[in-house]
Amino acid sequence: MERISEVNELPSSLNLAFLESLYKVYLRDSASLSREWVRYFDGLSQRDDSHIESGFPLSPVPENLSAPPSTNGTVSIGVATLQDRVNELVRNHRARGHLVARIDPLGLARPQPSEITPESYGFTQADLRARVACETAYPRELLTLQEVLERLRHTYCGSIGAQFMHIDDLAVRKWLQERMERTQNQLELKREERLRILAKLTDATVFEEFIRKKFPGAKSFSLEGAESLISLLDLLIERAGEQGIDQMVLGMAHRGRLNVLANIMGKSMREIFREFEAKDLEPCAGRGDVRYHLGHSNTYTTARGHEVYLALNFNPSHVEFVNPVALGQMRAQQDRLGDRERTRGMVLLIHGDASFAGEGIVQETLNLSRLDGYTVGGTLHVIVNNQIGFTTNPGEGRSSIYATDVAKMLQIPIFHVNGEDLDAVAQVVRLAMDFRREFKRDVVIDLYCYCRRGHNEADEPSFTQPLMYRAIEQCVPVRENYLERLLKLGYVAREEADEIARVRRAVLEKELSAARAEAAPCPPTKPLDVFKPYGQSVVRETAVTLPLFQKIFLSRRVT
């Protein structure tokens, strides 16, 4: 009965949770606790508590967290309240940290919620110095409140804004929490990995500069302002190869498509340049399209020697309509190969921010993605977030905070990332690819960037968005930003980086000269055995006989 009266004196069960967390630390590594706490728990372990079912000692909690509890039976309500507030602070960083994350490369103002500031919980400077048990986030360490706060800010309020607390499955949430909080949402990159990122940024930057100078005024739907997409795709395909994925179907709209064709899909540069020259299109009658709608397929060899077959679908002009086509193509391939685990292939869809929020086909495709008859084992969605839809600001084009909010219906994580921070982009790619493999669900990367040249090269965006484009004019190109970082790290010299760019320009000049000097190859006059792989398919009996089909066809034919 004496024990029970002690429990009744405790003002909150959170006291017990706090003490239990300290006791777990004591059992794992007593050296990390103060001598007073060690003596206190040592004394408790010598007491006869065999008549109590719980193995944890019940005792009042001290007001001073650096010292063990007294034995006079008094309890500090302040300590319990402090621990309660710490737990709430952790939860709100997980749930709302994305709202203050530095994801916008333009640094435009965003609403700032107060729920993740220490002041809103009444924390004092003394509280920040107090050691707290944070079992929900850092169970193996006894940290000061200031240290907990700094770790949470690095994890959830940096260049990555993670939305995952809407997911009902606790196992999924825990997996994401551990992956992000263990590393504070940072990925350690080796020198060669950083240099590869720089090389891909150089490819993207030099290509856009070359097109703009050689074909002034021609529509290309430039990737300028979002060149990090090329590095993102390269990192993504590298990870896919490591995970045993050997085929990938891609769908995307027109923004940046030429850059993707040139620097990811491996399409011939001279072929792209011929399309700009627009020479002798008559042989292509019935099979041509504008250059930023065309598709391509190729085998991509990763840095570690893995081969991944890439197929970029032709764009049907109406943005987002390619989504179900790409998914159906991959599902058909998986079914034909007997890939019932959906592990060998994947779909990558590249969206625009306005179209992802505004096109109904997006929601329809997402809705099918978890159904047995349609699933492909998880699609990776990358949104090239220009923060504008043609000339419409987000606040005038959608009712949600983010362009990605429709994807929350799938109970999947959404990673908003600053496209100017390539280390953060690399971390998000690793997280997204690993999540997809682990849970076979869709995942969204919301790549925040901007359109340096407006909607297209014929546009003058400063007329309709003067404030935004005043900010864009002040932005240093992403390659220059990343190069400066590598220079400070001593990973590369300025001369080496300049030489990489010079070599890229020389290759483009050579390809342009060849495109202008050589005759364009004749297109095929008949299908290139497109359906040959299907010749071995099983012939099924149908309910319609050939004569009946012919009769119906002839009766409906218009003469």
C-alpha positions, 0 to 999 in steps of 0.5 A: 500500500505504501508503494501505491501511495507513492504512485498516487502522489505522482502528478503525471504518468510522464514522470514515469516515462521520464524516469524509465528513459533515464533508467534505460540509459543507466542500464545501457551506459551508466557512464553517460549519467552523472554520479548522483544518478548512478548512485541513485540507481545503484541503490535502487537495484539493491532493494528488494522489489521482487513483489512488484510486477514492474521492474522499474522503480517508482519514485518522485522526479526532481525539479533539477534534472541534473540531480537525482530525486530526493526521498522526502516524497515531494514531486515537481510538477514543473519537471513533468510539464517540461517533459510533456512540452519536449515531447510536443516540440518533437512531434510538431517538428515532425509534423510542421517543420516542413512549413519553415524549411528553407526549400525556396531558392528564391527565399520568398516569404513563407508563413511561419507557424509558431508551434516549433519555436521554443518560446511558444512552449514557455521554455526559458534559457535555463530550460534549454540548458537542462538535460532531457530524456527524448525517448521518442527521438534520441533514446540512446542519448541524454541531451540538453534541450538546446541540443535536441532543438538543433538536431530537430531543426537540422532534420526537419527545417533545413533544405528538406521539408518532409511531410510524412505524419499524415501516414497512418501506418506507424511502422512506415512513420517510424522507418522514416523518422529513424532514417531522417533523425539518425543522420539529421537528414544529411548524406555523407558524399564522397569526393568522386560523388560530388565531382559527378554531381558537378559534371552533370550540372556542367552538362546541363548548364553548358547545353542550355547556354549553347542552345540559347546562343546558337538558336536565339528565340527558338522554343526549347522550354529551357531547364535554366533555373532547374539544372539540378534535375539532371543531377537528380536523375543521374543519382536516381538511376545510379541508385536504381542500378544498385537496387537491381532495377534494370529497366525504367519507363519515364514520362515527362512534359516539355520543360527540360525535356531536351536537356534530359534527352541529351544528358540522361537519355543519350540522344544524339546531339546532332539529331537534336540540332537538326530538329532545331534547324528544321530541315527537310521535314517532308520525309517525316510526314506522319511520324514527326512532332515538335522537338520537345515532345519526342521520346527516346530509349537507350541503355544507361551504364552507371558508375558501378557498371550496372546497365539500366534500360531507359525508355522516355515516352513521347509526350502527348502534348496535353501535360500529364496524360502520359502518366497512365501510359507509362504505368501501363507500359511498365505493368505490361513489361512486368507481367510478361517477364513474370516480375510479380514482386515488381522489383526489376522495373520502375516508373519515373514521372516528371511533373510540373507543379501547376499541372500536378495540382491542376490536372485530374488525370494525376489524381486518377492515376494516383488512385489506381496505383495501389490496386492489384490490377494496376500497381507497378511496385511504386512510382517515383514522382519528381515535380519540377516546381517552378513556383508558377503555372505559366503566369499564374502564382500558386495562390491563384492557381490552387487551394492547397499549400503545396502542389503535392497535396493531392498525393497525400491520399496515398499515405506516402511521404512527400519530400520538398527540397531546395534545388540549389542544395545538391547535397540535400537533393542527394539525400532525398533521392536516397530516401525516396528510392529506399522507401520505394524499395522497402514498401513498394509505394509511390513517393514524391520529390518536390524539387523547388526551383525557378524558370530563369527564362519564363514559360518559354523563350518567347515569354517576357516574365518580368511583365507578369511577375516583376517581383519574382523575376527581380529575385531570380535576377539576383540568383547565382546559377546552381552550378556556380554555387555548387562549384564554390562549395567544392572549391572551399572543400578542396575537391576541385580547382577552378581550372579543372572545372573550367576545363570540364565546361570547355570540353563540353562546349567543344563536343557541342560545337562539333556535333552542330557542325556535323548536323549542318554538314551531313544529310539527315538519315532517311526515316524507316518506311515500315515499322521496325519490328515493333511488335516482334517480341509479342509474336510468341504470345499465347493466342487466346480463344475469343467469343467473336469469330473472324467472320462475325468480326469482318461482318461488323467491320464491313457494315460500319465502314464509311465509304 
